[in-house]
Amino acid sequence: MSTSYDQIAKEYQASKLLPWRTHIERYTLLKLTRGVAGMQVLDLACGEGYYTRLLRRLGAGPVTGVDLSQGMIDLARAQELADPLGVRYEAADARAIDSQPTNDLVFAAYLLNYAKDYDELLAMCHAIVRSMKPGGRFVTVNNHPSDPPENFETGRKYGYSKKLDGPLVEGAPIHWRFHLPEGTIEVTNYYLTPATMERAMTAAGLRNIRWHPAEVSPEGVEQWGAAHWRPFLDQPPIAFLDCTKEWAP
Ligand SMILES: C[S@@+](CC[C@H](N)C(=O)[O-])C[C@H]1O[C@@H](n2cnc3c(N)ncnc32)[C@H](O)[C@@H]1O
């Protein structure tokens, strides 16, 4: 069953407080985005705007966040109202956005892993390419397609686990559970091989596709010790990649 983020918008927001989110997810993503000052940014699958706000605070602008879930967008807009940053939010399916090719950076934390097959992924990639300037960059993090099921319980010490119903085949649902002080929430991603991901990105016109290792922030090492992060870094549950839109011939 697909995830209804409308029902868990608040709890999902709380999951962003888990230390690995800050010290690995956020740290590695921001390293990959490099400087964003003055850049036009589109944050697809922005959720309640965690990265949308962060990118704006780092000097990006204009910044737009798009998410399928009205509940997530409501939460993002409530935060914009309470602390205005000038971010625009839109409730829409990323595949159907009517965007101009004006963004310097398209950012998507956990969008591609909602595609159940090559065609859905291709539609997402076409939308990404439609929204980017030639030479613009796409930075993303998703469920790691090479994380083996034997590793799915390793995350317990970090506050998450994953579950698979059957064999790890294309389109197989992967249930992520976040074990939070407020209780456990579950979101469902879908498995596609790295080859399928690269094929769809390339077919849509994305180039220089690079997979990046997860990295831990110096503060994370200082606070928790390097050994704490070793199992996560040795077999990361999430995969980072970036690529560029090809220049028109
Ligand atoms: C795991 S959350 C990540 C939210 C945010 N990027 C973050 O990192 O906090 C995944 C988000 O993807 C959104 N989503 C899933 N499929 C989508 C689609 N086709 N178009 C736009 N958003 C989508 C969901 O509504 C959900 O808010």
The ligand as an SDF file (V2000), in Angstrom:
LIG
                    3D

 27 29  0  0  0  0  0  0  0  0999 V2000
   10.1620   10.5700    2.7170 C   0  0  0  0  0  0  0  0  0  0  0  0
    9.2630   12.0320    2.3730 S   0  0  0  0  0  0  0  0  0  0  0  0
   10.5840   13.1980    2.1490 C   0  0  0  0  0  0  0  0  0  0  0  0
   10.1740   14.6310    2.3670 C   0  0  0  0  0  0  0  0  0  0  0  0
   11.3270   15.6320    2.2900 C   0  0  0  0  0  0  0  0  0  0  0  0
   11.9820   15.6130    1.0050 N   0  0  0  0  0  0  0  0  0  0  0  0
   12.3190   15.3580    3.3750 C   0  0  0  0  0  0  0  0  0  0  0  0
   13.4150   14.8790    3.0950 O   0  0  0  0  0  0  0  0  0  0  0  0
   12.0050   15.6480    4.5350 O   0  0  0  0  0  0  0  0  0  0  0  0
    8.7530   11.6770    0.7480 C   0  0  0  0  0  0  0  0  0  0  0  0
    7.8050   12.7030    0.1650 C   0  0  0  0  0  0  0  0  0  0  0  0
    7.6170   12.3900   -1.2180 O   0  0  0  0  0  0  0  0  0  0  0  0
    6.3320   12.8100   -1.5700 C   0  0  0  0  0  0  0  0  0  0  0  0
    6.0030   12.2090   -2.8660 N   0  0  0  0  0  0  0  0  0  0  0  0
    5.8830   10.8950   -3.1790 C   0  0  0  0  0  0  0  0  0  0  0  0
    5.5960   10.7480   -4.4820 N   0  0  0  0  0  0  0  0  0  0  0  0
    5.5570   12.0060   -5.0180 C   0  0  0  0  0  0  0  0  0  0  0  0
    5.3020   12.5190   -6.3090 C   0  0  0  0  0  0  0  0  0  0  0  0
    5.0310   11.7190   -7.3430 N   0  0  0  0  0  0  0  0  0  0  0  0
    5.3200   13.8580   -6.4830 N   0  0  0  0  0  0  0  0  0  0  0  0
    5.5890   14.7050   -5.4470 C   0  0  0  0  0  0  0  0  0  0  0  0
    5.8270   14.2650   -4.1990 N   0  0  0  0  0  0  0  0  0  0  0  0
    5.8230   12.9380   -3.9870 C   0  0  0  0  0  0  0  0  0  0  0  0
    5.4930   12.3490   -0.3950 C   0  0  0  0  0  0  0  0  0  0  0  0
    4.2440   13.0080   -0.3390 O   0  0  0  0  0  0  0  0  0  0  0  0
    6.4150   12.6970    0.7850 C   0  0  0  0  0  0  0  0  0  0  0  0
    6.1320   13.9600    1.3290 O   0  0  0  0  0  0  0  0  0  0  0  0
  1  2  1  0
  2  3  1  0
  2 10  1  0
  3  4  1  0
  4  5  1  0
  5  6  1  0
  5  7  1  0
  7  8  2  0
  7  9  1  0
 10 11  1  0
 11 12  1  0
 11 26  1  0
 12 13  1  0
 13 14  1  0
 13 24  1  0
 14 15  1  0
 14 23  1  0
 15 16  2  0
 16 17  1  0
 17 18  1  0
 17 23  2  0
 18 19  1  0
 18 20  2  0
 20 21  1  0
 21 22  2  0
 22 23  1  0
 24 25  1  0
 24 26  1  0
 26 27  1  0
M  CHG  2   2   1   9  -1
M  END
$$$$
